[in-house]
Amino acid sequence: VAAPPGPPGHAPGIARDARRVLTDNWTGTSTVPSHGLYPHQWSWDSAFIAIGLRHMSPLRAQLELETLLAAQWRDGRVPHIVFDPAVPRGAYFPGPDFWRSSTSGRPAGAPRRTETSGIVQPPVHALAAWLVHRADPRASWRRGFLARVQPRLTAWHRYLTASRDLAGDGLPAVVHPWEPGMDNSPCWDAPLAHVTPADPESFRRADLHHGAAADRPTDLDYGRYVRLAVDYRAGGYADLGRPHAFAVEDPGLATLLALSEHALAEIALALGGDPRPHLDEAARLTEALVRRLWSPAAGQFLARDVRADALIPERSAAGLLPLALPDLPEAIAAEVLRTAEGPHFALGSAAATGLVPSYDLLGPAYDAGRYWRGPAWFNLNWLLERGLRRHGWADRAERLRAAIVGVGAASGFAEYVDPATGRPRGTRDFSWTAALVLDLLA
Ligand code: 9WN
């Protein structure tokens, strides 16, 4: 076990504080990302949260994932939000009245009694399920946890690889900037430019009651988010055979799908099944990722605009995440590392926090405080830490681990931080920050 960072005696206090955040944000069947800003259950948040919760309560970690998967649609999609009916309408926008899943989503098999959004987020869930199982196999076998979640996780992946392969060339596409989980990344600026924003009078944002406007997406961004979601809803949330004003292949989402496919292989093996189809699928996804999104000139992966059939020349930290893949060719992994440690991302820099920013430090749109346009996020850095370890760069992984724990705790488990100074931005007591810090202390 690696030594905890910081002065001796510091880490137990950090772990205690992280546990307190997860306890406060637990609703009884799942965990909110934060009570004020995000008062429902979010998809990829729940996966990261379960990864931390497994060290506190393997049972709660199992329930977290089961609650989310219980809201899965018949077509296999796992919605990005599962709404809590006890939360007042208007507390979050867009809420259940906007998505109208139980009516508009019926053709795609949305649940009748649970209200959800109609879009998705990155599939971190099989990875989380496998890590939760491993934390306490006896507690998992006792409840038949793996057997319970396996069919749902398999259907979820099938939805992404079949219904979302919009280009027909082997990678899933996202149809809304909320889907890759990095809402206002500068990568989406160009593909969004031709989307006509919805009338600002037609909706009311709730996020600005809880977050500083300078830390959040702009009103123009929101107008476009609303337009895309309204159009998707009007089409019954159908994917294939209809035009999408926004269709993008994201290296972050594709990486997480491939990683989760590896986890499904482990799950199949544990259940006495055949891991090979999942390993083959993971290899196929990794190959497609390299073929469609690797940019030798940039030394990193880039997103692809499916409508323009072109790579988007903006550097997001999502383009470093393939480092987490076990079967990424070593020459590419070495290039990605070079880019991560270079001036665009400053991974491990002693002059800054050592965390990677969400977007290129030298990019024209860089903004140290605004959401996914620069700030450092803890989930991305947690994934990179795994990648460094996976490829044998243990010292670097250890330094990143210490930075995540140290900066995460000092920021009050902020949603995101200024990557140079560590100054907290966004909401505090954010669940996945606490969960992933806890995981790295375990
Ligand atoms: C929209 C909950 C979610 C995260 C996303 C993050 C943010 C929502 C919002 O919060 O998005 O889904 O209202 O801005 O971008 O990654 O899952 O924490």
Residues whose N, C-alpha, C, O or C-beta is under 5 A from the ligand:
A	BS01	9WN	P33 Y38 W42 D45 W178 G181 M182 D183
